[in-house]
């Protein structure tokens, strides 16, 4: 795992700690919410190139890496939260030139989570839809691929503000240039510890 990914993970951990120290806002889920999560997961990648009616695929590969989650939004009740989310998988892979690069494979968009009970401990489950991205954030002159993406999650809030979560994201970001279209189908499964301020 690269030093850049480790540094990002440490920064997110510090931010999560700040959320816990602040004990959030008024302690009621209803209202403004802000949260983040950090975990580990696996991303399955299947890339293909299409030109002149011919499609060539690379075959499926899996990569382990750090997973980050961000949420900001509003809870209209103690049981329901609606938010903008950004789930990103960070991992290293070899590019076409054989060099190792850091990939950020993400899905962001509009999501909602339903909490079975109004206060912790409680199970919760959610889903979201939006845009999937495939980028090389630490490389210069690298374009970001985009496409449609979806997210589904299941979690358990064991104390107020803190939950364990399992999430699955799927996206098909692509790019097209000079009649050649490249597509990445990326499925990520992650487990994370999430902190939600409310």
Secondary structure, 3 states (H helix, E strand, C coil): CCHHHHHHHHHHHHHHHHHHHHCCCCCCCCEEEEEEEEEEEEEEEEEEEEECCEEEEEEEEEEEEEEEEEEEEEECCCCEEEEEEEEEEEEEEECCCCCEEEEEEEEEEEEEEEECCCCCCEEEEEEEEEEEEEECCCCCCCCCEEEEEEEEEEEEEEECCEEEEEEEEEEEEEEEECCEEEEEEEEEEEEEEEEEEC
